């Protein structure tokens, strides 16, 4: 299961805002953007951490042995972990805003 930082909504959450980091970053990099994108805190915010720790550092969703060619096995595993995490959120899919940054 993926781990994530969470920023609660100000009241009853209208849904969720999920920010996914890129290669070599982590859940802390995008966390400040939750307030920038949802200043009224209507949504419960999440910044999940990718499951792999690879050189030169940070977290990665999958291995990229060559730019433009993700490793199929780790891509499927990362996608599966993210799908499982999304399915466990306490919000229906139509109440989840996903941003890939």
N, C-alpha and C positions, 0 to 999 in steps of 0.2 A: 504494500500500500504506500502511496506517495504521502509525503508530509507537506504541509502548507502553512504559511502564515495566514492569520485571519484578522480582518478588521470588521467588527460588528457594525450593523446598521444603527442609526440613531434611535430608531423605534422598531416597530414591526417591519421586517425587511420585505420589500416588494419583490425580491428575487436575489440573484447573486451576480457579482461582477468577478470574473476570473481573468487574471492576467498571466500569460505564459511567456517566460523568458526564452531568450535564444541560447545558442551554444556558448558555453563558457561563463555564463552568468549564474545567478541563483535566485531564490525566492526573496531575498532582501533587496535586490536591485530594483524591482518594480513596485515594491510595497508602497513607497511614497506616492506613486501615481494613483493609487486607489482614491485618495482624497482629492487629487487634481481632476480625476475623471468623474467622480461622484461627490462633489463638495457638500451636498445636502445629506449625504450618507443614507440614501434611500435603499441601497443594496448592501447585502453582506459581502464583503470583499475577501478574495482568496488569491494568494500567489503561491502555487505549488512549485515544489523543487523537482527538477528532472531526476530520474533514478540513477544516472551514471556519473561517476567522478572520473574524469579522464584528463590527461595532460593537454594543455599546459595548466589546467586548473578549472575551477567552476564545475557546474553541473551540465550534463548533456542528455538530450532525449534519445539519442542514438549515435552510433559510431559513424564517422564520415572518413573512410580511408582515402577518398579522393573527392574533391569538390564536385557536387552534382550527382554523386553516386553513394547514397547512404547504404550502410550495411543492412541487407534485408532482415536478418535475424534480430538485430538490436532495434531496428525500426519497428518491427512487429511487437517486440516485447515492450518498448516504450509506449507505443500506441495502446497496447492492451492495459498497461498500468494506468495510463491516463483515462481510458474508457472506464475502467473499474472505479477509479476515483470519482469521475463525473457521475457515474450511476449511483454512488453513495451520497451525493449531495442531497440535502433535504429540500430541494426545489425542483419543480418540474422543468423539463428542458426548455419550454417556451418562456421561462422566467430566469434564464441564465444568459448573461451577456459574456461572450468570449472575445478577448483581445489577444492577438499574437503580436508581441512587440520585440 
